[in-house]
Amino acid sequence: MRLAPLLLALFVASPALAQTPGQTTIPDAALQAASQLREQALADDTAWKVTESLTTEIGPRLAGSEADARAVEWARRKFEALGYDEVWTQPVTFPKWERRSEHGEVLGAYAQPLILAALGGSPGGTVEGEVVRFDSLEALQAAPAGSLAGKIAFVDFAMERARDGRGYGTGSRVRGGGPSAAVRAGASAFLMRSAGTDSHRVAHTGITRFEEGLQPIPAAALSVPDAAQLSRLVARGATRVRVALDCGWDGEYTSHNVIGEITGKRKDEVVVIGGHLDSWDQGTGAIDDAAGIGITMAAGHLIGQRKDKPLRTIRVIAYANEEQGLHGGEVYAKSQAQSIASNQIIAESDFGAGRIYAFNTSSAKEGPAQRASEQIAEALAPLGIAYTPGEGGPGSDAGPSAALGVAWASLRQDGTEYFDLHHTPDDTLDKIDPEALAQNAAAYTVFAFLAAEADGGFGSEAKPVTPPEE
């Protein structure tokens, strides 16, 4: 018998050992290097130092504010200090919204203050009126035109707590669609229970938009306890409230995406990671999203410290004005519209600093990089990260690029407590666990390095895509 040739044929044909033609895989040498990088990152405190620096030296970074400009300069200097080979900026122009003051109170026999926060995009104004409570956005949308004339609409929807943050979808829709629904029903102002899961007496802000052709009205979110209090008062009979907001749009402003690159051997092929540089103005934007900036800056830095250059360039983006409409993400995507395939894969860290528990890519279930996605997942497994094909999405600022056809990855963070802090004065550095932050940095380091070293692509091509929502 010719046993040796037979064994050789079986070896070559084995799907576990042979690479399918056209399939992307990751070389063994890169996998071994990633294991070393993973342990190095876990012991490294760069992510913490960057996050601490941004929240301490700049603090709140409302898009269009003086602090926004300081944050851009801070990011440029930080990239340089961390040894990035190239640092550059992209101008991002957007309408400028300002918050100056806000006040709410119950009037009459049960007079008492209300803790609230103006929603981004709200106009200023002082309104007094009877409160009409609705338990959902749909109930308010069903209110007949003119039925709330001279009154204040109040949507009292309680957001669900979940590790994947699924309850925010409904909460954010109340914030985004409630004010316009209130206008159509004739209301003079709009109030909502904050889109949050805490029981603290702090209100959650966030952007809202009024449909074209509608006259905007003052719109604010009540802290969760104040929303519950107002609901009890409404149940006792007619309740009048005064809402006084001093805020509004004030022209246009040009900020910048700040971009740092660790140059690869294939300079023009890039793995893109990042977070957004702006924040709301109440806290110091620690979990949203200084942590994402710290995590991804640290990942690029650690890859750049290796003796050998990565095969592809690691591009880290500190996006401008995510909070008010993904403005930085849109500008970056448009700049890449003619070179989609050069973007190997994109991911964004913008869900706090909780431990990453799941990983997925747009090639996980189908596409050229199924095996490469599995290999990255195997390298991430020692960090307690599960492989979850079919789950997750590209992240907020990565979304516009994904919609043009750029392949994406999802590194899902534990968001069980994220919406206790999100868009509130409680979003401060002390809420971040340094060990969890290091686990995030290790995950992004491993992911970005292996994606850069892959033998083949992840399926980026110019085509319209509808990315999944996270």
C-alpha positions as CSV (number, residue, x, y, z in Angstrom):
1,M,0.0,0.0,0.0
2,R,1.1,3.6,-0.7
3,L,0.2,4.7,2.9
4,A,2.4,7.9,3.0
5,P,0.8,9.6,0.0
6,L,-2.7,8.6,1.4
7,L,-1.9,10.2,4.7
8,L,-0.6,13.3,3.0
9,A,-3.8,13.6,1.0
10,L,-5.9,13.3,4.1
11,F,-3.8,15.9,5.9
12,V,-4.1,18.4,3.0
13,A,-7.9,17.8,2.7
14,S,-8.7,18.1,6.4
15,P,-10.8,21.3,6.9
16,A,-9.3,21.8,10.4
17,L,-5.8,22.0,8.9
18,A,-6.2,23.4,5.4
19,Q,-7.0,26.9,4.4
20,T,-10.0,27.2,2.1
21,P,-9.0,29.2,-1.0
22,G,-9.9,32.9,-0.6
23,Q,-10.5,32.6,3.1
24,T,-8.8,35.0,5.5
25,T,-6.7,33.5,8.3
26,I,-4.2,34.8,10.8
27,P,-0.6,33.5,10.9
28,D,0.6,31.5,13.9
29,A,3.4,34.0,14.6
30,A,0.8,36.8,14.9
31,L,-1.3,34.7,17.3
32,Q,1.7,34.0,19.5
33,A,2.6,37.7,19.5
34,A,-1.0,38.6,20.4
35,S,-0.8,36.3,23.4
36,Q,2.2,38.3,24.7
37,L,0.4,41.6,23.9
38,R,-2.6,40.5,25.8
39,E,-0.6,39.9,29.0
40,Q,1.3,43.1,28.5
41,A,-1.8,45.2,28.1
42,L,-3.4,43.7,31.2
43,A,-0.4,44.9,33.3
44,D,-0.3,48.3,31.6
45,D,-2.0,51.5,32.9
46,T,-1.9,53.6,29.8
47,A,-5.7,53.5,29.3
48,W,-6.2,54.7,32.9
49,K,-3.7,57.5,32.6
50,V,-5.2,58.7,29.3
51,T,-8.8,58.6,30.8
52,E,-7.7,60.3,34.0
53,S,-5.9,63.0,32.0
54,L,-8.8,63.8,29.7
55,T,-11.4,63.9,32.5
56,T,-9.1,65.9,34.9
57,E,-7.4,68.4,32.6
58,I,-10.4,69.1,30.2
59,G,-13.4,67.9,32.2
60,P,-16.9,68.3,30.4
61,R,-16.5,68.7,26.7
62,L,-19.7,69.9,25.2
63,A,-19.4,70.1,21.4
64,G,-18.8,73.6,20.4
65,S,-17.6,74.8,23.8
66,E,-14.3,76.3,24.8
67,A,-13.5,72.9,26.3
68,D,-14.1,71.2,23.0
69,A,-11.2,73.2,21.5
70,R,-9.0,72.4,24.4
71,A,-9.9,68.7,24.0
72,V,-8.8,68.7,20.4
73,E,-5.4,70.1,21.3
74,W,-5.2,67.7,24.2
75,A,-5.8,64.7,21.9
76,R,-3.2,65.9,19.4
77,R,-0.6,66.2,22.1
78,K,-1.5,62.9,23.7
79,F,-1.2,61.0,20.4
80,E,2.3,62.5,20.0
81,A,3.3,61.7,23.5
82,L,2.2,58.1,23.1
83,G,4.5,57.7,20.1
84,Y,2.1,57.7,17.2
85,D,3.9,58.0,13.9
86,E,1.4,60.4,12.3
87,V,-1.2,62.7,13.9
88,W,-3.7,64.7,11.9
89,T,-7.1,66.3,12.1
90,Q,-10.3,66.6,10.1
91,P,-12.5,69.6,10.4
92,V,-16.1,68.8,11.5
93,T,-18.7,71.6,11.3
94,F,-22.1,71.5,13.1
95,P,-24.8,73.6,14.7
96,K,-23.8,74.8,18.2
97,W,-26.1,74.2,21.1
98,E,-25.6,75.8,24.5
99,R,-27.0,75.2,28.0
100,R,-27.0,78.2,30.3
101,S,-29.6,77.4,33.1
102,E,-32.6,75.2,33.8
103,H,-35.2,75.1,36.5
104,G,-38.4,73.2,37.2
105,E,-41.0,73.3,39.9
106,V,-44.4,72.1,40.9
107,L,-46.8,75.0,41.6
108,G,-49.9,75.3,43.9
109,A,-50.7,73.3,47.0
110,Y,-47.9,70.7,46.5
111,A,-45.3,73.3,45.5
112,Q,-41.8,71.8,45.3
113,P,-38.7,71.9,43.1
114,L,-38.1,69.4,40.3
115,I,-34.7,68.2,39.2
116,L,-34.5,68.3,35.4
117,A,-32.1,68.8,32.5
118,A,-32.8,70.4,29.2
119,L,-32.5,68.0,26.3
120,G,-29.9,68.9,23.7
121,G,-31.6,70.7,20.9
122,S,-34.3,72.2,23.1
123,P,-35.1,75.9,22.7
124,G,-35.2,78.1,25.8
125,G,-38.3,79.5,27.3
126,T,-40.5,79.6,30.5
127,V,-43.7,77.7,30.4
128,E,-46.4,77.1,33.0
129,G,-49.1,74.6,32.5
130,E,-51.1,71.6,33.7
131,V,-49.2,68.3,33.3
132,V,-50.8,65.5,31.3
133,R,-49.1,62.1,31.9
134,F,-48.6,59.4,29.3
135,D,-47.0,56.0,30.0
136,S,-45.4,55.6,26.6
137,L,-44.4,57.5,23.5
138,E,-47.1,55.7,21.6
139,A,-49.7,57.0,23.9
140,L,-48.5,60.5,23.4
141,Q,-48.4,60.1,19.7
142,A,-52.0,59.0,19.7
143,A,-53.2,62.2,21.4
144,P,-55.4,64.2,19.1
145,A,-54.1,67.3,17.5
146,G,-54.7,70.3,19.8
147,S,-55.8,68.2,22.7
148,L,-52.8,69.4,24.8
149,A,-53.2,73.1,24.1
150,G,-51.6,75.1,26.9
151,K,-50.5,71.9,28.7
152,I,-47.3,70.1,29.4
153,A,-46.9,66.6,28.0
154,F,-45.1,64.2,30.4
155,V,-44.0,60.7,29.2
156,D,-43.3,58.5,32.2
157,F,-41.6,55.5,30.7
158,A,-39.3,53.4,32.9
159,M,-36.2,52.1,31.1
160,E,-35.2,48.5,31.6
161,R,-31.8,47.5,33.0
162,A,-29.9,45.0,30.9
163,R,-26.2,44.0,30.3
164,D,-26.5,44.8,26.6
165,G,-28.4,48.0,27.2
166,R,-31.4,47.0,25.1
167,G,-33.8,49.2,27.1
168,Y,-32.1,52.3,25.8
169,G,-33.6,51.8,22.4
170,T,-37.1,52.7,23.7
171,G,-35.8,55.3,26.2
172,S,-33.9,57.2,23.5
173,R,-36.9,57.0,21.1
174,V,-39.0,58.8,23.8
175,R,-36.3,61.5,24.0
176,G,-36.0,61.8,20.2
177,G,-39.7,61.6,19.2
178,G,-41.5,62.8,22.3
179,P,-41.0,66.5,21.8
180,S,-42.3,66.5,18.3
181,A,-45.3,64.4,19.3
182,A,-46.0,66.9,22.0
183,V,-45.9,69.8,19.5
184,R,-48.4,68.0,17.2
185,A,-50.8,67.5,20.1
186,G,-50.5,71.3,20.9
187,A,-48.4,71.1,24.1
188,S,-46.4,74.1,25.3
189,A,-43.6,72.0,26.8
190,F,-42.4,68.4,27.0
191,L,-41.1,66.4,30.0
192,M,-39.9,62.8,30.2
193,R,-38.7,60.4,32.8
194,S,-34.9,60.3,32.2
195,A,-33.6,57.5,29.8
196,G,-31.7,55.9,32.7
197,T,-31.8,53.0,35.1
198,D,-30.6,54.7,38.3
199,S,-32.6,56.0,41.3
200,H,-30.4,59.0,41.9
201,R,-31.7,62.5,41.9
202,V,-29.8,63.5,38.7
203,A,-31.3,64.0,35.3
204,H,-30.1,62.4,32.1
205,T,-29.7,64.8,29.2
206,G,-29.2,63.8,25.5
207,I,-30.1,65.1,22.0
208,T,-33.5,65.5,20.6
209,R,-34.7,66.8,17.3
210,F,-37.9,68.4,16.1
211,E,-39.5,67.3,12.9
212,E,-39.3,69.8,10.0
213,G,-42.1,72.3,10.0
214,L,-42.9,72.0,13.8
215,Q,-42.3,74.9,16.1
216,P,-39.9,73.7,18.9
217,I,-41.0,73.8,22.5
218,P,-38.9,73.6,25.7
219,A,-38.1,69.9,26.3
220,A,-36.4,68.4,29.4
221,A,-35.8,65.2,31.2
222,L,-36.7,64.7,34.9
223,S,-34.5,62.7,37.3
224,V,-36.0,59.2,37.9
225,P,-37.2,60.0,41.4
226,D,-38.6,63.4,40.3
227,A,-40.5,61.7,37.5
228,A,-42.0,59.2,40.0
229,Q,-42.9,62.1,42.3
230,L,-44.6,64.0,39.5
231,S,-46.5,60.9,38.5
232,R,-47.8,60.5,42.1
233,L,-48.8,64.2,42.2
234,V,-50.7,63.9,38.8
235,A,-52.6,60.9,40.3
236,R,-53.8,63.2,43.1
237,G,-55.4,65.6,40.7
238,A,-54.5,68.5,38.4
239,T,-50.9,69.5,38.7
240,R,-49.3,72.6,37.4
241,V,-45.6,72.9,36.7
242,R,-43.3,75.7,35.7
243,V,-40.4,74.8,33.3
244,A,-37.7,77.5,32.7
245,L,-34.9,76.7,30.3
246,D,-32.2,79.0,29.1
247,C,-30.6,77.2,26.2
248,G,-30.6,76.9,22.5
249,W,-28.8,76.9,19.2
250,D,-26.2,79.6,18.5
251,G,-24.8,79.5,15.0
252,E,-22.2,77.0,13.8
253,Y,-18.9,75.7,15.1
254,T,-16.0,73.8,13.6
255,S,-14.3,71.2,15.8
256,H,-12.1,68.3,14.6
257,N,-11.6,64.6,14.5
258,V,-8.2,63.9,15.8
259,I,-6.5,60.9,14.3
260,G,-3.3,59.1,15.3
261,E,-1.7,56.4,13.3
262,I,0.8,53.6,14.0
263,T,2.2,53.2,10.5
264,G,2.1,49.6,9.1
265,K,4.1,47.9,6.4
266,R,1.1,48.4,4.1
267,K,0.7,52.0,5.1
268,D,-2.5,52.7,3.2
269,E,-4.4,49.7,4.6
270,V,-5.9,50.5,8.0
271,V,-7.5,48.9,11.0
272,V,-9.7,51.6,12.6
273,I,-10.6,51.9,16.2
274,G,-11.6,54.9,18.4
275,G,-14.0,56.6,20.7
276,H,-15.6,60.1,20.7
277,L,-13.9,63.1,22.2
278,D,-16.9,65.2,23.1
279,S,-19.2,64.7,26.1
280,W,-22.3,66.2,27.6
281,D,-21.7,69.1,30.0
282,Q,-23.0,67.8,33.3
283,G,-20.3,65.3,34.4
284,T,-16.7,64.9,33.1
285,G,-17.6,62.4,30.4
286,A,-15.6,59.6,32.0
287,I,-17.6,56.6,30.8
288,D,-19.0,58.5,27.8
289,D,-16.5,58.5,26.3
290,A,-13.1,59.3,27.9
291,A,-12.9,55.6,28.6
292,G,-13.2,54.8,24.9
293,I,-10.5,57.3,24.1
294,G,-8.2,55.8,26.8
295,I,-8.9,52.2,25.7
296,T,-8.2,52.8,22.0
297,M,-5.3,55.2,22.4
298,A,-3.6,52.6,24.7
299,A,-4.2,49.8,22.2
300,G,-2.5,51.7,19.4
301,H,0.3,52.7,21.7
302,L,1.0,49.1,22.8
303,I,1.0,47.8,19.2
304,G,3.4,50.7,18.3
305,Q,5.8,49.7,21.0
306,R,6.6,46.4,19.3
307,K,9.9,46.2,17.5
308,D,8.3,45.1,14.3
309,K,5.7,47.3,12.5
310,P,2.2,45.8,12.1
311,L,1.4,44.6,8.7
312,R,-1.3,47.3,8.3
313,T,-1.6,50.7,9.8
314,I,-3.5,51.1,13.1
315,R,-5.6,54.2,12.9
316,V,-7.1,55.5,16.2
317,I,-9.8,58.2,15.9
318,A,-11.0,60.6,18.6
319,Y,-14.3,61.6,16.9
320,A,-15.9,65.0,17.2
321,N,-19.5,65.6,18.4
322,E,-20.9,62.1,18.5
323,E,-23.4,63.2,21.1
324,Q,-25.4,65.6,18.9
325,G,-25.6,63.5,15.8
326,L,-22.5,61.4,14.9
327,H,-21.0,64.4,13.1
328,G,-17.4,63.2,13.4
329,G,-18.3,59.7,12.3
330,E,-20.1,61.1,9.2
331,V,-17.1,63.2,8.2
332,Y,-14.7,60.3,8.5
333,A,-16.9,58.0,6.5
334,K,-17.3,60.6,3.7
335,S,-13.5,61.0,3.6
336,Q,-13.2,57.2,3.0
337,A,-16.0,56.8,0.4
338,Q,-13.5,56.4,-2.4
339,S,-11.2,54.0,-0.5
340,I,-13.6,51.6,1.4
341,A,-11.5,48.5,0.7
342,S,-8.4,50.1,2.3
343,N,-10.3,50.1,5.6
344,Q,-9.7,46.6,6.8
345,I,-12.2,46.7,9.7
346,I,-13.6,49.3,12.1
347,A,-14.7,49.2,15.7
348,E,-15.6,51.8,18.3
349,S,-15.5,51.8,22.1
350,D,-18.5,53.9,23.3
351,F,-20.3,51.9,26.0
352,G,-18.4,52.8,29.1
353,A,-15.7,50.9,30.9
354,G,-17.4,47.7,31.9
355,R,-15.7,44.4,31.1
356,I,-16.0,43.2,27.5
357,Y,-18.0,40.0,27.5
358,A,-18.7,39.3,23.8
359,F,-17.0,39.6,20.4
360,N,-18.3,39.4,16.8
361,T,-17.5,40.7,13.4
362,S,-19.6,41.3,10.2
363,S,-17.7,38.3,8.7
364,A,-18.5,36.0,11.6
365,K,-21.5,34.2,9.9
366,E,-20.6,34.6,6.3
367,G,-17.9,36.3,4.3
368,P,-14.2,35.8,3.7
369,A,-13.1,36.2,7.3
370,Q,-15.1,33.6,9.2
371,R,-12.0,31.7,10.2
372,A,-10.1,34.9,11.1
373,S,-13.0,36.0,13.3
374,E,-12.8,32.7,15.1
375,Q,-9.1,33.0,15.6
376,I,-9.5,36.5,17.1
377,A,-12.2,35.1,19.3
378,E,-9.9,32.4,20.5
379,A,-7.2,34.9,21.4
380,L,-9.8,37.0,23.3
381,A,-11.2,34.0,25.2
382,P,-8.7,34.2,28.1
383,L,-10.0,37.7,28.8
384,G,-13.5,36.1,29.5
385,I,-14.9,37.2,26.2
386,A,-17.3,34.9,24.4
387,Y,-17.7,34.5,20.6
388,T,-21.3,35.6,19.7
389,P,-21.8,35.5,15.9
390,G,-24.9,37.4,14.8
391,E,-24.9,39.8,17.8
392,G,-23.8,43.3,18.3
393,G,-23.1,46.1,15.9
394,P,-20.3,48.5,14.8
395,G,-20.7,51.2,17.4
396,S,-22.1,54.7,16.9
397,D,-19.4,56.7,15.0
398,A,-18.3,53.5,13.2
399,G,-21.9,53.1,11.9
400,P,-21.6,55.6,9.0
401,S,-18.5,53.8,7.7
402,A,-20.2,50.4,8.1
403,A,-23.1,51.8,6.1
404,L,-20.8,52.4,3.2
405,G,-19.5,48.8,3.3
406,V,-16.6,48.8,5.8
407,A,-16.4,45.6,7.7
408,W,-17.0,46.0,11.4
409,A,-16.2,44.4,14.8
410,S,-18.2,44.5,18.0
411,L,-16.5,44.2,21.4
412,R,-19.5,44.4,23.7
413,Q,-19.0,45.9,27.2
414,D,-21.1,45.0,30.2
415,G,-23.6,47.8,30.4
416,T,-25.6,46.7,33.4
417,E,-24.7,49.9,35.3
418,Y,-23.9,52.1,32.3
419,F,-27.3,53.9,32.2
420,D,-27.1,54.7,35.9
421,L,-24.5,57.3,34.8
422,H,-25.0,58.0,31.2
423,H,-25.5,61.7,30.3
424,T,-25.6,62.8,34.0
425,P,-23.5,64.7,36.5
426,D,-22.5,61.3,37.9
427,D,-20.4,60.4,34.9
428,T,-17.1,60.9,36.6
429,L,-13.7,59.1,36.8
430,D,-14.4,57.5,40.2
431,K,-17.0,55.2,38.5
432,I,-14.4,53.4,36.4
433,D,-12.7,50.2,37.6
434,P,-9.0,50.3,36.5
435,E,-8.8,46.5,36.1
436,A,-11.9,46.5,33.9
437,L,-10.5,49.3,31.8
438,A,-7.2,47.3,31.4
439,Q,-9.2,44.3,30.2
440,N,-10.9,46.5,27.6
441,A,-7.5,47.8,26.5
442,A,-6.1,44.3,26.2
443,A,-9.1,43.2,24.1
444,Y,-8.8,46.1,21.7
445,T,-5.0,45.6,21.5
446,V,-5.4,41.9,20.6
447,F,-8.3,42.6,18.1
448,A,-6.6,45.5,16.3
449,F,-3.2,43.7,16.1
450,L,-4.6,40.4,14.7
451,A,-6.9,42.2,12.3
452,A,-3.9,44.1,11.0
453,E,-1.8,40.9,10.7
454,A,-4.5,38.9,8.9
455,D,-3.7,37.2,5.7
456,G,-6.6,38.6,3.7
457,G,-9.4,41.0,4.3
458,F,-12.7,41.1,6.3
459,G,-15.0,41.9,3.4
460,S,-14.8,45.7,3.1
461,E,-16.2,46.9,-0.2
462,A,-18.1,49.8,-1.4
463,K,-21.7,48.8,-1.1
464,P,-24.8,50.1,0.8
465,V,-25.3,48.3,4.1
466,T,-27.8,48.6,6.9
467,P,-25.6,47.8,10.0
468,P,-27.4,46.1,13.0
469,E,-28.3,48.3,15.9
470,E,-26.6,47.5,19.2
